[in-house]
Amino acid sequence: MSQGRLAGKIAIVTGSSSGIGQGIALRFASEGANVVIDFRSHPDAAEQTRARAEAFGVKAIVVHADVSKIADTQNLVEQAYTQLGGCDILVNNAGVEKNAAFFDVTEEDYDMVLDVNLKGVFFITQAFVKRLRDAKQPGSVINISSVHEDMVFPNFSTYCASKGGIRMLMRDLAVELGPLNIRVNNIAPGAIDTPINTALLADKPKLDALLRNIPLGRMGKPEDVAALALFLASGDGAYVTGSTFFVDGGLIRNYHEQ
C-alpha cells in the first residue's frame, strides 16, 4: 500500500486535467491518495494526468463530467464509489470566468459562470456529503475559490458573484456539517501560472503591472496551491474548518486598480 499523508484515501478533484486541479491531483497521488480525474473538454490531458498519478503507485480513474450538470456531478461521486470503493476528499476546482462590463453581461454569460462556479459546487458537494452521512464517515471539502471572493475585479461581475457565493456557502456548510466531522474550507488563489493566464503571461506590460501589486514579486504555481490543499485534506488540518486561505503572494493586501 502507498505511504504518505493521504495513504488509503480517495479524492475527487474537479477540473483536474490541467492547471491547479492537475497540480492538486498529482500532489495527492504522491501522498498515497487514489484520485478521480475529472475533465470536461480535454480527454488526452486527463489521461496524461491519470498516468502521471498512477506513476506514484496509486489508482487513478478518469471521468468526464460537466459540473454545471447535476447528473454529471452525481455520476462523478458514483464512479468514485463504484471504481475506487469510496471517497474521503472533494476538491471543487473546476471554474470559468467571463470578461464583460456589467452593462454587457448576458443571461447566457451569467448562467455559464454561476452554473459552473456556484451551482456545480453546491450540488456535487451535496452528493458527496450525503454518502458520508449515510456511512457515518468523516470527510474534507476543499473549494478552490479565488481572491475575488473578497476582492473586486471590474468587468468580471459574474465571477465575483460566484466566488462571493462560494465564500458564504463554505461558511454555512462548515457549521451545518461540522457535527458530522465533515470539514469545509476554501483556498483562494491569486495570480497563478496556469493555462487560463496564458494571455496575461504573454503581455509584458500587464504582467509587470500585476507583479508590482504582489509583495512576493512573482506569480504563484499550481504546486503552491496543492501544498495547502494537502494540509487541509490530511490529518494535519483535522481541526480546521470554515476558513478561507489566501495563496496570493500578498496580492489581496496590496491590490489597487492601475
C-alpha positions in Angstrom: 0.0 0.0 0.0 1.2 3.5 -0.8 2.7 5.5 2.0 2.1 9.2 2.6 -0.2 11.7 4.4 -3.2 10.6 2.4 -2.4 6.8 2.2 -5.6 4.9 1.6 -7.8 8.0 1.0 -9.8 8.6 -2.2 -10.2 12.1 -3.6 -12.2 13.7 -6.4 -10.6 16.7 -8.0 -12.9 18.5 -10.5 -11.2 20.2 -13.5 -8.0 18.2 -12.9 -6.8 17.7 -16.5 -4.6 20.8 -16.2 -3.6 23.8 -14.1 -4.3 23.9 -10.4 -6.6 20.9 -10.4 -3.9 18.8 -12.0 -1.3 20.0 -9.5 -3.6 19.0 -6.6 -4.4 15.6 -8.1 -0.7 14.8 -8.6 0.3 16.0 -5.1 -2.5 13.9 -3.5 -1.3 10.9 -5.5 2.2 11.5 -4.4 1.0 11.3 -0.8 -0.8 8.0 -1.4 -4.4 9.0 -2.3 -6.3 7.3 -5.1 -7.7 10.0 -7.3 -10.7 10.7 -9.6 -9.5 12.9 -12.5 -12.4 14.9 -13.9 -12.4 16.7 -17.2 -14.9 18.5 -19.4 -13.2 19.0 -22.8 -9.6 17.7 -22.8 -9.6 13.9 -22.6 -6.0 13.5 -23.7 -4.8 15.8 -20.9 -6.9 13.9 -18.4 -5.4 10.6 -19.5 -1.9 12.1 -19.1 -2.7 13.3 -15.6 -4.0 9.8 -14.8 -0.8 8.2 -16.0 1.3 10.6 -14.0 -0.8 10.0 -10.9 -0.5 6.2 -11.2 3.3 6.5 -11.5 3.1 7.1 -7.7 1.7 3.6 -7.2 -1.9 4.6 -6.6 -5.1 4.1 -8.6 -6.5 6.9 -10.7 -9.6 7.0 -12.9 -10.8 9.5 -15.5 -14.4 10.6 -15.5 -16.0 13.1 -17.9 -18.2 15.5 -16.1 -19.6 19.0 -16.8 -20.1 20.2 -13.2 -22.8 22.6 -14.3 -25.0 19.5 -14.9 -26.3 17.8 -11.7 -26.5 14.4 -13.3 -22.8 14.6 -14.2 -21.8 15.6 -10.6 -23.8 12.7 -9.2 -22.1 10.3 -11.6 -18.7 11.7 -10.6 -19.3 10.7 -7.0 -20.9 7.4 -8.1 -17.8 6.5 -10.1 -15.5 7.1 -7.1 -17.6 4.6 -5.1 -18.0 2.1 -8.0 -14.5 2.1 -9.3 -12.4 3.0 -6.2 -14.6 2.0 -3.3 -15.5 5.3 -1.7 -14.5 8.9 -1.4 -13.0 10.9 1.5 -12.0 14.2 -0.1 -13.7 16.5 -2.6 -11.8 19.3 -4.2 -14.1 21.7 -6.1 -11.6 23.2 -8.5 -13.4 23.5 -11.9 -14.2 27.1 -12.7 -14.8 29.5 -15.5 -14.7 33.3 -16.0 -16.2 35.7 -18.5 -14.8 39.2 -19.2 -17.6 41.6 -19.7 -18.6 45.1 -18.5 -21.6 44.8 -16.2 -23.8 46.6 -18.8 -23.0 44.0 -21.3 -23.4 40.8 -19.3 -25.9 38.5 -21.0 -28.1 35.9 -19.3 -26.1 33.2 -21.1 -22.8 34.6 -19.7 -24.4 34.8 -16.2 -25.7 31.2 -16.3 -22.5 29.8 -17.6 -20.3 31.3 -14.8 -22.8 30.8 -12.0 -23.7 27.3 -13.0 -20.1 26.0 -13.1 -18.7 28.1 -10.2 -21.6 28.0 -7.7 -24.4 25.6 -8.6 -21.9 22.9 -9.6 -20.0 23.2 -6.3 -23.3 23.2 -4.4 -24.7 20.0 -5.9 -21.5 17.9 -6.2 -20.8 18.7 -2.5 -24.4 17.7 -1.7 -23.9 14.3 -3.4 -20.5 13.8 -1.7 -21.7 14.6 1.8 -24.9 12.5 1.5 -22.7 9.4 1.1 -20.5 10.4 4.0 -23.6 11.0 6.2 -25.1 7.7 5.3 -21.9 5.8 6.0 -21.2 7.9 9.2 -17.7 8.8 7.8 -15.7 12.0 8.1 -14.6 14.0 5.1 -13.0 17.1 3.8 -14.4 19.5 1.2 -11.9 22.0 -0.3 -13.2 24.7 -2.6 -10.7 26.4 -4.9 -12.2 29.8 -4.7 -10.3 33.0 -5.6 -9.0 36.2 -4.1 -12.1 37.6 -5.8 -14.4 36.0 -3.2 -13.3 39.2 -1.3 -11.5 41.5 -3.8 -13.1 43.5 -6.5 -12.5 42.6 -10.2 -14.0 45.2 -12.5 -15.6 43.6 -15.7 -15.9 40.2 -14.0 -19.1 40.8 -12.0 -20.4 37.2 -12.6 -17.1 35.7 -11.5 -17.0 37.8 -8.3 -20.7 37.0 -7.5 -20.0 33.3 -7.9 -16.9 33.4 -5.7 -18.6 35.5 -3.1 -21.3 32.9 -3.0 -18.7 30.2 -2.5 -17.4 32.1 0.5 -20.7 32.1 2.3 -21.6 28.5 1.2 -18.3 27.3 2.7 -19.0 29.1 6.0 -22.6 27.8 6.2 -21.7 24.2 5.4 -18.8 24.3 7.9 -21.3 24.9 10.7 -24.0 22.6 9.2 -21.7 19.7 8.5 -19.3 20.1 11.4 -21.3 17.8 13.8 -20.7 15.0 11.1 -17.0 15.7 11.2 -17.1 16.9 7.6 -14.8 19.9 7.2 -15.3 22.6 4.6 -12.6 25.2 3.7 -11.7 27.5 0.8 -8.4 28.1 -0.9 -8.3 31.5 -2.6 -5.5 31.7 -5.2 -4.3 34.9 -6.6 -2.4 35.1 -9.9 -1.3 31.5 -10.7 0.8 30.5 -13.7 -1.8 28.2 -15.4 -3.2 27.9 -18.9 -6.1 30.3 -18.1 -3.5 33.1 -17.7 -1.6 32.4 -21.0 -2.6 35.7 -22.5 -1.5 37.6 -19.4 1.8 35.9 -19.2 2.5 37.0 -22.9 1.6 40.6 -22.2 4.7 42.0 -20.5 3.3 45.5 -19.5 0.2 43.9 -18.0 2.2 41.2 -16.3 4.7 43.8 -14.9 1.9 45.9 -13.5 0.4 42.8 -11.8 3.7 41.8 -10.3 4.1 45.3 -8.8 0.9 44.5 -6.8 2.3 41.2 -5.5 4.6 41.7 -2.5 6.4 38.4 -3.1 7.0 39.6 -6.7 6.1 36.5 -8.6 3.2 34.5 -10.0 2.1 31.5 -8.0 2.5 28.0 -9.2 -0.1 25.1 -9.0 2.3 23.5 -6.5 1.8 26.4 -4.1 -1.9 25.8 -4.1 -1.5 22.0 -3.9 0.6 22.2 -0.8 -2.2 23.9 1.1 -4.8 21.5 -0.3 -2.7 18.6 1.0 -2.7 20.2 4.5 -6.5 20.7 4.5 -7.1 17.2 3.2 -4.8 15.4 5.7 -4.9 14.8 9.4 -2.7 17.9 9.8 -5.8 20.0 9.1 -8.1 18.0 11.4 -9.2 21.0 13.5 -9.5 23.4 10.5 -13.0 24.2 9.1 -14.9 27.3 8.0 -11.9 29.3 6.8 -10.5 30.8 3.6 -6.8 30.6 3.0 -5.3 33.1 0.5 -2.5 31.8 -1.7 -1.7 35.0 -3.5 1.8 36.3 -2.6 0.2 39.1 -0.6 -1.8 40.4 -3.5 -5.1 41.0 -1.6 -3.3 43.2 0.9 -1.6 45.4 -1.7 -4.0 45.5 -4.7 -5.1 48.7 -6.4 -6.5 49.3 -9.8 -4.0 50.8 -12.2 
